[in-house]
Amino acid sequence: MILGDLRIREWAESGGIDGYDSSLVNPASIDLRLGNYMRFALDDRWSEEFEIRKEGSRIKPNELVLLHTLEYIRIPSNLTGLLFLKSSAGRLGWEHLHAGYIDPGFEGELTLEIMNQARWANKIYPRMRMMQLCLVETTEVESPYEVQGHYQGQLGATITREGYKQ
């Protein structure tokens, strides 16, 4: 079952999200804002982190960037998170390369794989509402993410950890 606004507020107010703002809650999701840093996809690697300019940072057509959420989230072992691009962002030409599943027991800032699919350059801004998080009730979990996850506690636009096999 997807949690509604009452349960989302309860989760957020009980420590589920650092940086919680009640105005971000929707009927069955919560908006997440962009953090302050990004990485660009280069020919064979990710760039170092760059600060997103207050006046906006320009992303060219077909350019891929790693971003992160301003919010630090904590998913308890009885919930799963599903991350979606906001339709307003999609209408501007943004695409989230859907690595949007969040395991029970995960905590940290979320890394976002975002591509500008528009034929024009777009800008991103710190604190821009780009994503929405849905929370789903989960049955018994024997081994939550905090036991086995590689990205637990991540901050910023986090690149792939060593040891990932393609």
Summary of the structure (lengths in Angstrom):
residues: 166
radius of gyration: 15.8
end to end distance: 32.9
largest distance: 47.0
contacts: 484
relative contact order: 0.24
helix: 14%
strand: 39%
